[in-house]
Amino acid sequence: MGKRVHHLREVSEEEESELRTVASSRTHAYRMVQRAKLVVSMLDDKTLTATQAAQQAGFKSSNSGACWVKRFNEAGISGLTDKPKSGKPRIHSDEVRGQLIDLALRKPRSLGYPFELWTLVRLQTAFKERQGIHLSDSTIWEWLKEEGLHWKRQQSWFREAKKQDAAFVQKRVHHSGVCQSSTSNACNLY
């Protein structure tokens, strides 16, 4: 049995513009961006098969490309969205998720915060201040992990005290009494 190769239908300039916007978006749902990238790669290189375009877009299944190209050919950009699923409805929309990811990818100092790295609590607090939505620790962890962002353990300030600002190190020692940096997690996402 041979491979089924789906070719992309003719795409209007308006549709192409919208596809390119979605494919480069940081606020749309990751799956929607990935599907738009698949179609855009086929627009850019007419010789690509759906399977090859899916691999370029990061799909793991070889059948995904043909499935999404077929849905796009039938329903346009709206065909790239998820169909409703059974079970408990989601609490937060994809837009909320995109807003959290966008915030996590920004440098805190560039947003006016007096620190360089996000911790889970800092990210959670900043998101609640900006969006008015409280997200649980587990939700934030899950979303960041699914987006391929990983938390890194913060390096101790005391191991390399000579390289650090002496006043900061002294303030840190005085404030905490003991070195607790080994339990501190900070997010280095950029």
Phi and psi in degrees as GROMACS dihedral restraints (atoms count N, CA, C in turn):
[ dihedral_restraints ]
;  ai    aj    ak    al  type     phi  dphi    fc
    3     4     5     6     1   -79.7    20    10
    4     5     6     7     1   164.6    20    10
    6     7     8     9     1   -74.0    20    10
    7     8     9    10     1   142.0    20    10
    9    10    11    12     1   -90.8    20    10
   10    11    12    13     1   121.1    20    10
   12    13    14    15     1  -110.9    20    10
   13    14    15    16     1   122.2    20    10
   15    16    17    18     1   -97.9    20    10
   16    17    18    19     1   129.9    20    10
   18    19    20    21     1   -98.5    20    10
   19    20    21    22     1   150.2    20    10
   21    22    23    24     1   -77.3    20    10
   22    23    24    25     1   137.6    20    10
   24    25    26    27     1   -73.2    20    10
   25    26    27    28     1   172.0    20    10
   27    28    29    30     1   -63.7    20    10
   28    29    30    31     1   137.0    20    10
   30    31    32    33     1  -119.3    20    10
   31    32    33    34     1   131.3    20    10
   33    34    35    36     1   -71.6    20    10
   34    35    36    37     1   161.8    20    10
   36    37    38    39     1   -61.8    20    10
   37    38    39    40     1   -37.6    20    10
   39    40    41    42     1   -64.2    20    10
   40    41    42    43     1   -46.3    20    10
   42    43    44    45     1   -62.7    20    10
   43    44    45    46     1   -42.4    20    10
   45    46    47    48     1   -62.6    20    10
   46    47    48    49     1   -41.8    20    10
   48    49    50    51     1   -62.1    20    10
   49    50    51    52     1   -44.7    20    10
   51    52    53    54     1   -66.0    20    10
   52    53    54    55     1   -40.1    20    10
   54    55    56    57     1   -60.2    20    10
   55    56    57    58     1   -44.1    20    10
   57    58    59    60     1   -66.2    20    10
   58    59    60    61     1   -35.9    20    10
   60    61    62    63     1   -64.2    20    10
   61    62    63    64     1   -47.0    20    10
   63    64    65    66     1   -65.4    20    10
   64    65    66    67     1   -41.1    20    10
   66    67    68    69     1   -63.8    20    10
   67    68    69    70     1   -26.8    20    10
   69    70    71    72     1  -103.8    20    10
   70    71    72    73     1     7.6    20    10
   72    73    74    75     1   -75.0    20    10
   73    74    75    76     1   146.0    20    10
   75    76    77    78     1  -108.0    20    10
   76    77    78    79     1    -2.4    20    10
   78    79    80    81     1  -109.5    20    10
   79    80    81    82     1   -18.4    20    10
   81    82    83    84     1   -73.5    20    10
   82    83    84    85     1   161.7    20    10
   84    85    86    87     1   -60.3    20    10
   85    86    87    88     1   142.1    20    10
   87    88    89    90     1   -55.5    20    10
   88    89    90    91     1   -43.0    20    10
   90    91    92    93     1   -63.7    20    10
   91    92    93    94     1   -38.8    20    10
   93    94    95    96     1   -65.9    20    10
   94    95    96    97     1   -41.8    20    10
   96    97    98    99     1   -62.9    20    10
   97    98    99   100     1   -43.6    20    10
   99   100   101   102     1   -62.0    20    10
  100   101   102   103     1   -42.1    20    10
  102   103   104   105     1   -66.9    20    10
  103   104   105   106     1   -39.6    20    10
  105   106   107   108     1   -65.6    20    10
  106   107   108   109     1   -37.7    20    10
  108   109   110   111     1   -61.8    20    10
  109   110   111   112     1   -38.0    20    10
  111   112   113   114     1   -58.4    20    10
  112   113   114   115     1   -49.6    20    10
  114   115   116   117     1   -68.0    20    10
  115   116   117   118     1   -41.1    20    10
  117   118   119   120     1   -62.9    20    10
  118   119   120   121     1   -40.0    20    10
  120   121   122   123     1   -64.7    20    10
  121   122   123   124     1   -32.8    20    10
  123   124   125   126     1   -72.5    20    10
  124   125   126   127     1   -30.3    20    10
  126   127   128   129     1   -69.6    20    10
  127   128   129   130     1   -39.8    20    10
  129   130   131   132     1   -72.2    20    10
  130   131   132   133     1   -34.6    20    10
  132   133   134   135     1  -128.6    20    10
  133   134   135   136     1    98.5    20    10
  135   136   137   138     1   -64.4    20    10
  136   137   138   139     1   -15.6    20    10
  138   139   140   141     1   -85.4    20    10
  139   140   141   142     1   -10.4    20    10
  141   142   143   144     1   -70.6    20    10
  142   143   144   145     1   139.9    20    10
  144   145   146   147     1   -85.9    20    10
  145   146   147   148     1   167.7    20    10
  147   148   149   150     1   -61.4    20    10
  148   149   150   151     1   -37.7    20    10
  150   151   152   153     1   -66.1    20    10
  151   152   153   154     1   -43.5    20    10
  153   154   155   156     1   -65.3    20    10
  154   155   156   157     1   -41.3    20    10
  156   157   158   159     1   -65.2    20    10
  157   158   159   160     1   -37.6    20    10
  159   160   161   162     1   -63.8    20    10
  160   161   162   163     1   -40.3    20    10
  162   163   164   165     1   -64.0    20    10
  163   164   165   166     1   -41.3    20    10
  165   166   167   168     1   -63.9    20    10
  166   167   168   169     1   -34.8    20    10
  168   169   170   171     1   -81.0    20    10
  169   170   171   172     1    -7.0    20    10
  171   172   173   174     1    98.3    20    10
  172   173   174   175     1    11.9    20    10
  174   175   176   177     1   -72.6    20    10
  175   176   177   178     1   144.7    20    10
  177   178   179   180     1   -91.7    20    10
  178   179   180   181     1   -30.4    20    10
  180   181   182   183     1   -88.6    20    10
  181   182   183   184     1   137.8    20    10
  183   184   185   186     1   -74.2    20    10
  184   185   186   187     1   -18.8    20    10
  186   187   188   189     1   -83.8    20    10
  187   188   189   190     1   -14.8    20    10
  189   190   191   192     1   -61.9    20    10
  190   191   192   193     1   -41.7    20    10
  192   193   194   195     1   -58.3    20    10
  193   194   195   196     1   -50.6    20    10
  195   196   197   198     1   -61.9    20    10
  196   197   198   199     1   -39.7    20    10
  198   199   200   201     1   -61.1    20    10
  199   200   201   202     1   -48.1    20    10
  201   202   203   204     1   -74.9    20    10
  202   203   204   205     1   -32.7    20    10
  204   205   206   207     1   -66.0    20    10
  205   206   207   208     1   -41.9    20    10
  207   208   209   210     1   -61.6    20    10
  208   209   210   211     1   -45.2    20    10
  210   211   212   213     1   -65.0    20    10
  211   212   213   214     1   -37.8    20    10
  213   214   215   216     1   -65.9    20    10
  214   215   216   217     1   -43.9    20    10
  216   217   218   219     1   -60.2    20    10
  217   218   219   220     1   -35.1    20    10
  219   220   221   222     1   -82.2    20    10
  220   221   222   223     1   -41.0    20    10
  222   223   224   225     1  -122.4    20    10
  223   224   225   226     1     2.6    20    10
  225   226   227   228     1    73.0    20    10
  226   227   228   229     1  -152.8    20    10
  228   229   230   231     1   -62.4    20    10
  229   230   231   232     1   -34.2    20    10
  231   232   233   234     1   -64.3    20    10
  232   233   234   235     1   -21.4    20    10
  234   235   236   237     1   -71.4    20    10
  235   236   237   238     1   -13.2    20    10
  237   238   239   240     1   -86.9    20    10
  238   239   240   241     1    -7.2    20    10
  240   241   242   243     1   -81.5    20    10
  241   242   243   244     1   160.2    20    10
  243   244   245   246     1   -70.8    20    10
  244   245   246   247     1   143.6    20    10
  246   247   248   249     1   -80.4    20    10
  247   248   249   250     1   154.3    20    10
  249   250   251   252     1   -58.7    20    10
  250   251   252   253     1   140.8    20    10
  252   253   254   255     1  -110.8    20    10
  253   254   255   256     1   153.2    20    10
  255   256   257   258     1   -77.7    20    10
  256   257   258   259     1   166.5    20    10
  258   259   260   261     1   103.8    20    10
  259   260   261   262     1  -171.6    20    10
  261   262   263   264     1   -64.9    20    10
  262   263   264   265     1   132.1    20    10
  264   265   266   267     1   -66.8    20    10
  265   266   267   268     1   152.2    20    10
  267   268   269   270     1   -65.7    20    10
  268   269   270   271     1   147.0    20    10
  270   271   272   273     1   -80.6    20    10
  271   272   273   274     1   -42.5    20    10
  273   274   275   276     1  -114.9    20    10
  274   275   276   277     1   143.6    20    10
  276   277   278   279     1   -77.8    20    10
  277   278   279   280     1   169.0    20    10
  279   280   281   282     1   -64.2    20    10
  280   281   282   283     1   -28.8    20    10
  282   283   284   285     1   -64.6    20    10
  283   284   285   286     1   -42.2    20    10
  285   286   287   288     1   -63.6    20    10
  286   287   288   289     1   -43.5    20    10
  288   289   290   291     1   -59.7    20    10
  289   290   291   292     1   -46.0    20    10
  291   292   293   294     1   -60.9    20    10
  292   293   294   295     1   -37.7    20    10
  294   295   296   297     1   -66.0    20    10
  295   296   297   298     1   -39.4    20    10
  297   298   299   300     1   -65.0    20    10
  298   299   300   301     1   -46.5    20    10
  300   301   302   303     1   -61.7    20    10
  301   302   303   304     1   -42.7    20    10
  303   304   305   306     1   -60.3    20    10
  304   305   306   307     1   -43.0    20    10
  306   307   308   309     1   -64.5    20    10
  307   308   309   310     1   -43.8    20    10
  309   310   311   312     1   -64.0    20    10
  310   311   312   313     1   -29.2    20    10
  312   313   314   315     1   -82.8    20    10
  313   314   315   316     1   -10.4    20    10
  315   316   317   318     1   -89.1    20    10
  316   317   318   319     1   149.4    20    10
  318   319   320   321     1   -74.5    20    10
  319   320   321   322     1   127.7    20    10
  321   322   323   324     1   -56.6    20    10
  322   323   324   325     1   -38.7    20    10
  324   325   326   327     1   -63.3    20    10
  325   326   327   328     1   -34.0    20    10
  327   328   329   330     1   -70.3    20    10
  328   329   330   331     1   -16.2    20    10
  330   331   332   333     1   -98.6    20    10
  331   332   333   334     1     5.2    20    10
  333   334   335   336     1    95.0    20    10
  334   335   336   337     1     7.5    20    10
  336   337   338   339     1   -86.4    20    10
  337   338   339   340     1   149.1    20    10
  339   340   341   342     1   -86.2    20    10
  340   341   342   343     1    28.1    20    10
  342   343   344   345     1  -139.5    20    10
  343   344   345   346     1   163.1    20    10
  345   346   347   348     1   -93.8    20    10
  346   347   348   349     1   -31.8    20    10
  348   349   350   351     1  -123.0    20    10
  349   350   351   352     1   152.7    20    10
  351   352   353   354     1   -85.2    20    10
  352   353   354   355     1   135.9    20    10
  354   355   356   357     1  -104.5    20    10
  355   356   357   358     1   169.0    20    10
  357   358   359   360     1   -59.6    20    10
  358   359   360   361     1   -45.5    20    10
  360   361   362   363     1   -65.2    20    10
  361   362   363   364     1   -42.1    20    10
  363   364   365   366     1   -62.5    20    10
  364   365   366   367     1   -44.3    20    10
  366   367   368   369     1   -64.3    20    10
  367   368   369   370     1   -43.5    20    10
  369   370   371   372     1   -62.3    20    10
  370   371   372   373     1   -44.3    20    10
  372   373   374   375     1   -66.7    20    10
  373   374   375   376     1   -45.3    20    10
  375   376   377   378     1   -62.1    20    10
  376   377   378   379     1   -40.6    20    10
  378   379   380   381     1   -64.8    20    10
  379   380   381   382     1   -41.4    20    10
  381   382   383   384     1   -65.5    20    10
  382   383   384   385     1   -39.9    20    10
  384   385   386   387     1   -63.3    20    10
  385   386   387   388     1   -42.1    20    10
  387   388   389   390     1   -80.6    20    10
  388   389   390   391     1   -40.8    20    10
  390   391   392   393     1  -107.7    20    10
  391   392   393   394     1   -15.1    20    10
  393   394   395   396     1    74.3    20    10
  394   395   396   397     1    20.6    20    10
  396   397   398   399     1  -123.5    20    10
  397   398   399   400     1   126.2    20    10
  399   400   401   402     1   -89.8    20    10
  400   401   402   403     1   127.5    20    10
  402   403   404   405     1  -111.6    20    10
  403   404   405   406     1   137.1    20    10
  405   406   407   408     1   -69.3    20    10
  406   407   408   409     1   159.1    20    10
  408   409   410   411     1   -55.6    20    10
  409   410   411   412     1   -46.2    20    10
  411   412   413   414     1   -65.6    20    10
  412   413   414   415     1   -35.3    20    10
  414   415   416   417     1   -64.7    20    10
  415   416   417   418     1   -45.5    20    10
  417   418   419   420     1   -62.7    20    10
  418   419   420   421     1   -47.2    20    10
  420   421   422   423     1   -56.8    20    10
  421   422   423   424     1   -47.8    20    10
  423   424   425   426     1   -63.0    20    10
  424   425   426   427     1   -46.9    20    10
  426   427   428   429     1   -64.0    20    10
  427   428   429   430     1   -43.7    20    10
  429   430   431   432     1   -64.4    20    10
  430   431   432   433     1   -40.8    20    10
  432   433   434   435     1   -63.7    20    10
  433   434   435   436     1   -44.2    20    10
  435   436   437   438     1   -64.4    20    10
  436   437   438   439     1   -28.0    20    10
  438   439   440   441     1   -84.7    20    10
  439   440   441   442     1    -2.1    20    10
  441   442   443   444     1    85.9    20    10
  442   443   444   445     1    14.1    20    10
  444   445   446   447     1   -95.7    20    10
  445   446   447   448     1   136.1    20    10
  447   448   449   450     1  -124.4    20    10
  448   449   450   451     1   141.7    20    10
  450   451   452   453     1   -81.5    20    10
  451   452   453   454     1   140.9    20    10
  453   454   455   456     1  -116.3    20    10
  454   455   456   457     1   143.5    20    10
  456   457   458   459     1   -70.2    20    10
  457   458   459   460     1   132.9    20    10
  459   460   461   462     1   -71.2    20    10
  460   461   462   463     1   140.3    20    10
  462   463   464   465     1   -72.9    20    10
  463   464   465   466     1   147.7    20    10
  465   466   467   468     1   -67.1    20    10
  466   467   468   469     1   138.2    20    10
  468   469   470   471     1   -78.3    20    10
  469   470   471   472     1   -18.1    20    10
  471   472   473   474     1   -90.2    20    10
  472   473   474   475     1   -21.3    20    10
  474   475   476   477     1   -69.9    20    10
  475   476   477   478     1   -31.9    20    10
  477   478   479   480     1  -122.6    20    10
  478   479   480   481     1    47.2    20    10
  480   481   482   483     1   -60.6    20    10
  481   482   483   484     1   -30.1    20    10
  483   484   485   486     1   -64.9    20    10
  484   485   486   487     1   -31.5    20    10
  486   487   488   489     1   -84.1    20    10
  487   488   489   490     1   -19.6    20    10
  489   490   491   492     1   -87.9    20    10
  490   491   492   493     1   166.6    20    10
  492   493   494   495     1   -65.1    20    10
  493   494   495   496     1   120.4    20    10
  495   496   497   498     1   -60.7    20    10
  496   497   498   499     1   -39.6    20    10
  498   499   500   501     1   -64.8    20    10
  499   500   501   502     1   -38.7    20    10
  501   502   503   504     1   -65.1    20    10
  502   503   504   505     1   -45.9    20    10
  504   505   506   507     1   -61.3    20    10
  505   506   507   508     1   -45.0    20    10
  507   508   509   510     1   -62.7    20    10
  508   509   510   511     1   -42.0    20    10
  510   511   512   513     1   -62.6    20    10
  511   512   513   514     1   -41.2    20    10
  513   514   515   516     1   -64.8    20    10
  514   515   516   517     1   -44.3    20    10
  516   517   518   519     1   -64.8    20    10
  517   518   519   520     1   -45.4    20    10
  519   520   521   522     1   -63.5    20    10
  520   521   522   523     1   -42.4    20    10
  522   523   524   525     1   -67.7    20    10
  523   524   525   526     1   -45.3    20    10
  525   526   527   528     1   -93.6    20    10
  526   527   528   529     1   -24.9    20    10
  528   529   530   531     1    84.3    20    10
  529   530   531   532     1   -40.5    20    10
  531   532   533   534     1  -137.1    20    10
  532   533   534   535     1   162.7    20    10
  534   535   536   537     1   -77.2    20    10
  535   536   537   538     1   113.2    20    10
  537   538   539   540     1  -114.6    20    10
  538   539   540   541     1    14.1    20    10
  540   541   542   543     1   -66.3    20    10
  541   542   543   544     1   -21.1    20    10
  543   544   545   546     1   -68.9    20    10
  544   545   546   547     1   -17.9    20    10
  546   547   548   549     1   -98.0    20    10
  547   548   549   550     1    -4.5    20    10
  549   550   551   552     1   -86.4    20    10
  550   551   552   553     1   133.6    20    10
  552   553   554   555     1  -111.1    20    10
  553   554   555   556     1   135.3    20    10
  555   556   557   558     1  -129.6    20    10
  556   557   558   559     1   152.4    20    10
  558   559   560   561     1  -103.2    20    10
  559   560   561   562     1   119.6    20    10
  561   562   563   564     1  -110.3    20    10
  562   563   564   565     1    89.6    20    10
  564   565   566   567     1  -100.7    20    10
  565   566   567   568     1    -2.2    20    10
